[in-house]
Amino acid sequence: RAVTVPGGYQLTFNNLETRYVTNQQGEPQQVLMFDSTFPVADETIVKHVRAWLLPEKQEGWDSTRLVEADLKKAQLLPLTQIPSAEPLNSHHSFTYRAPINRQIVVKIKEKVEAVGGYLSKKEETRLLNTGEYPKVLKLLGNGALLSLNGEKRVGYMAQGLPGMKVEIARLVPGQLHQIIDQNYNGFSQPSVYGENFDRLVERMEYTREFTNLDPAKPLYDAVDLRTYLSAEGGRRGVFVLRLT
């Protein structure tokens, strides 16, 4: 029989990209990740990966014109390896910290050795963008009864935003049957067509700015409903709270 024996230089790397991944503390982290065609040990791959933060350039950097002289102007970007679940892994991840919407250069040196003795033949160089931190605004928990004796506060989480608009809408007394009939979602998160909803509620709104909010840190706070609920001799009923 004729058997084809593959050469030693069979290891390649692909799917190099940057992402924002939420860690165990609920905070987004900048992560560099890529795959290898054969499993490589963590202690091996970490010796061969380097990254640089390129200087800001109005027209952006072109990967086809990037030369070693450009890297001398760049800032070495520290990478922290995320340990793999297995001793040998084909998926590799590193955290880093860089300004948003900037370009970085990633190099994976040649002759990385994988399981079975396979080697990478040439150096891999990629130009990547750091992108932006995810923008998040959400209420914490589902719709519920609000105790008249409690703090009358509804928690929310915001991230990567300059501010928000708060809308508090009270269902007009006597119109509860209308929202039940026209609701296309669960009662805790109702979905009613805008014009129909406007006829069923009375509302107030205000805005809040988030000054010096670190885009890498989520803000946990609460909407205080006390002033609104205590106005006009006390408001009771069914309310819809919306953040945008």
C-alpha positions as CSV (number, residue, x, y, z in Angstrom):
1,R,0.0,0.0,0.0
2,A,1.1,3.6,-0.6
3,V,0.7,5.7,2.5
4,T,1.0,9.5,2.6
5,V,3.0,10.7,5.6
6,P,2.3,14.4,6.4
7,G,5.3,16.7,6.8
8,G,6.2,18.1,10.2
9,Y,5.1,21.6,9.4
10,Q,1.3,21.1,9.6
11,L,0.4,23.4,12.5
12,T,-1.4,26.6,11.5
13,F,-3.5,29.2,13.3
14,N,-6.8,30.7,12.3
15,N,-9.8,32.7,13.6
16,L,-7.7,35.4,15.2
17,E,-10.1,38.0,16.6
18,T,-10.7,40.3,19.5
19,R,-13.9,40.1,21.6
20,Y,-15.5,41.4,24.7
21,V,-16.2,38.6,27.1
22,T,-18.0,38.9,30.5
23,N,-15.9,37.5,33.4
24,Q,-17.1,35.9,36.6
25,Q,-17.5,39.4,38.2
26,G,-19.9,40.4,35.5
27,E,-17.4,42.8,33.9
28,P,-16.5,42.8,30.2
29,Q,-12.9,42.0,29.3
30,Q,-11.0,42.5,26.1
31,V,-10.0,39.1,24.9
32,L,-7.7,38.0,22.1
33,M,-8.5,34.5,20.9
34,F,-7.5,32.1,18.1
35,D,-7.5,28.4,17.1
36,S,-4.7,26.0,16.3
37,T,-5.1,23.0,13.9
38,F,-3.5,20.8,16.5
39,P,-3.6,21.0,20.3
40,V,-0.8,23.1,21.9
41,A,0.1,23.3,25.6
42,D,-0.5,26.6,27.3
43,E,3.1,27.0,28.5
44,T,4.2,26.6,24.8
45,I,1.8,29.0,23.1
46,V,2.3,31.8,25.7
47,K,6.0,32.0,24.7
48,H,5.2,32.7,21.0
49,V,2.4,35.3,21.1
50,R,3.1,39.0,21.2
51,A,0.9,42.1,20.6
52,W,1.5,45.8,20.0
53,L,-0.8,48.8,20.2
54,L,-0.3,50.9,17.1
55,P,-0.3,54.7,17.3
56,E,-3.5,56.5,16.3
57,K,-3.7,57.2,12.6
58,Q,-6.4,59.2,10.9
59,E,-6.8,57.0,7.9
60,G,-6.0,53.7,9.8
61,W,-3.3,51.2,9.3
62,D,-3.1,48.9,6.3
63,S,-2.0,45.3,7.0
64,T,-0.4,45.0,3.6
65,R,1.9,48.0,4.2
66,L,2.8,47.2,7.9
67,V,6.6,46.9,8.3
68,E,8.9,46.3,11.3
69,A,9.7,50.0,11.4
70,D,6.0,50.6,12.3
71,L,6.2,48.3,15.3
72,K,9.1,50.4,16.7
73,K,6.6,53.2,17.0
74,A,4.0,50.9,18.6
75,Q,3.6,50.1,22.3
76,L,4.0,46.5,23.5
77,L,0.7,45.3,24.8
78,P,0.8,43.0,27.8
79,L,-1.2,39.7,27.3
80,T,-2.5,37.6,30.2
81,Q,-3.2,34.0,29.2
82,I,-6.6,32.5,30.2
83,P,-5.8,28.9,31.3
84,S,-7.3,26.2,29.2
85,A,-9.7,23.7,30.7
86,E,-7.5,20.9,29.3
87,P,-3.6,20.5,29.4
88,L,-3.6,20.5,25.6
89,N,-6.1,22.8,23.7
90,S,-6.9,24.0,20.2
91,H,-8.5,27.2,21.4
92,H,-6.3,29.9,23.0
93,S,-7.3,33.1,24.8
94,F,-5.5,36.1,26.3
95,T,-6.9,39.1,28.1
96,Y,-5.5,42.6,27.4
97,R,-6.4,46.2,28.2
98,A,-6.2,48.8,25.4
99,P,-8.1,51.9,24.3
100,I,-11.3,51.3,22.3
101,N,-11.4,51.7,18.5
102,R,-7.7,51.3,18.1
103,Q,-5.7,48.9,16.0
104,I,-3.3,46.2,17.4
105,V,-0.8,43.9,15.7
106,V,-0.6,40.3,16.9
107,K,2.3,38.0,16.0
108,I,2.5,34.3,16.5
109,K,6.1,33.2,16.0
110,E,7.1,30.3,13.8
111,K,8.1,26.8,15.0
112,V,5.4,26.5,17.7
113,E,5.3,22.8,18.6
114,A,2.0,21.0,18.9
115,V,1.0,17.6,20.1
116,G,2.6,14.9,17.9
117,G,5.6,17.1,17.2
118,Y,3.9,19.2,14.4
119,L,5.4,22.6,13.9
120,S,4.2,26.0,12.5
121,K,6.2,26.8,9.5
122,K,5.9,30.6,9.4
123,E,5.1,33.5,11.6
124,E,1.5,34.7,11.7
125,T,0.8,38.4,11.7
126,R,-2.6,40.0,12.0
127,L,-4.0,43.5,12.3
128,L,-7.0,43.7,14.6
129,N,-9.3,46.3,15.9
130,T,-10.1,46.7,19.7
131,G,-13.7,47.7,18.9
132,E,-15.9,49.1,21.7
133,Y,-17.2,47.9,25.0
134,P,-20.7,46.5,24.8
135,K,-23.5,49.0,25.6
136,V,-25.9,47.6,28.1
137,L,-29.0,49.0,29.8
138,K,-31.4,46.6,31.6
139,L,-33.7,46.4,34.6
140,L,-32.8,43.9,37.2
141,G,-35.4,41.3,37.8
142,N,-38.8,40.8,36.3
143,G,-42.0,42.8,36.8
144,A,-43.3,42.4,40.3
145,L,-45.5,43.9,43.1
146,L,-43.9,47.0,44.6
147,S,-44.4,47.2,48.3
148,L,-46.0,50.5,49.6
149,N,-43.8,50.2,52.7
150,G,-40.6,49.5,50.9
151,E,-38.0,51.7,49.4
152,K,-39.9,52.0,46.1
153,R,-36.7,51.5,44.1
154,V,-36.3,49.4,41.0
155,G,-32.7,48.3,40.2
156,Y,-31.0,48.5,36.9
157,M,-27.6,47.9,35.3
158,A,-25.9,50.3,32.8
159,Q,-22.6,50.0,31.0
160,G,-20.8,51.9,28.3
161,L,-23.5,54.6,28.0
162,P,-23.3,58.4,28.5
163,G,-26.7,58.5,30.2
164,M,-30.3,57.2,30.0
165,K,-33.9,58.3,29.8
166,V,-36.4,57.0,32.4
167,E,-40.1,56.8,31.5
168,I,-42.6,56.0,34.2
169,A,-46.1,55.3,32.8
170,R,-49.2,54.6,34.9
171,L,-52.1,52.7,33.4
172,V,-55.1,55.1,33.5
173,P,-57.6,53.8,36.1
174,G,-60.2,51.7,34.5
175,Q,-58.1,50.7,31.5
176,L,-56.5,47.5,32.9
177,H,-58.7,45.3,30.6
178,Q,-57.3,47.2,27.6
179,I,-53.6,46.4,28.3
180,I,-54.5,42.7,28.9
181,D,-56.4,42.5,25.6
182,Q,-53.7,44.3,23.6
183,N,-50.6,42.9,25.2
184,Y,-48.4,40.6,22.9
185,N,-46.0,39.5,25.6
186,G,-45.9,38.3,29.2
187,F,-47.4,40.6,31.8
188,S,-44.0,41.3,33.5
189,Q,-42.7,42.7,30.2
190,P,-45.7,43.9,28.2
191,S,-45.5,44.6,24.5
192,V,-48.2,47.0,23.3
193,Y,-48.1,49.0,20.0
194,G,-46.9,52.5,20.7
195,E,-50.0,54.5,19.8
196,N,-52.3,52.2,21.6
197,F,-50.1,52.3,24.7
198,D,-50.0,56.1,24.7
199,R,-53.8,56.2,25.0
200,L,-53.8,53.9,28.0
201,V,-51.3,55.6,30.2
202,E,-50.2,58.8,31.8
203,R,-46.5,59.3,32.1
204,M,-43.5,61.3,33.3
205,E,-39.9,61.1,32.1
206,Y,-36.5,62.4,33.0
207,T,-32.9,61.9,32.0
208,R,-29.8,61.0,33.9
209,E,-26.2,61.5,32.8
210,F,-23.4,59.1,33.8
211,T,-20.3,61.1,34.3
212,N,-16.9,59.5,34.2
213,L,-18.4,56.0,33.8
214,D,-15.7,53.4,33.1
215,P,-16.9,51.4,30.1
216,A,-15.2,48.3,31.5
217,K,-17.2,48.6,34.8
218,P,-21.0,48.1,34.9
219,L,-23.0,50.6,37.0
220,Y,-25.6,49.1,39.4
221,D,-28.2,51.6,40.6
222,A,-31.9,52.0,41.1
223,V,-34.7,54.2,39.8
224,D,-36.3,55.9,42.8
225,L,-40.1,56.0,42.4
226,R,-41.0,57.7,45.7
227,T,-41.5,61.2,44.3
228,Y,-43.7,60.0,41.5
229,L,-45.8,57.6,43.6
230,S,-46.4,60.2,46.4
231,A,-47.5,63.0,44.0
232,E,-51.2,64.1,43.7
233,G,-52.1,62.5,47.0
234,G,-50.5,59.2,46.2
235,R,-50.5,57.2,43.0
236,R,-51.5,53.6,43.0
237,G,-52.1,51.1,40.2
238,V,-50.2,49.3,37.4
239,F,-47.1,51.0,36.1
240,V,-44.7,50.4,33.2
241,L,-41.1,51.5,33.7
242,R,-38.9,51.9,30.6
243,L,-35.2,52.8,30.3
244,T,-33.6,53.9,27.0
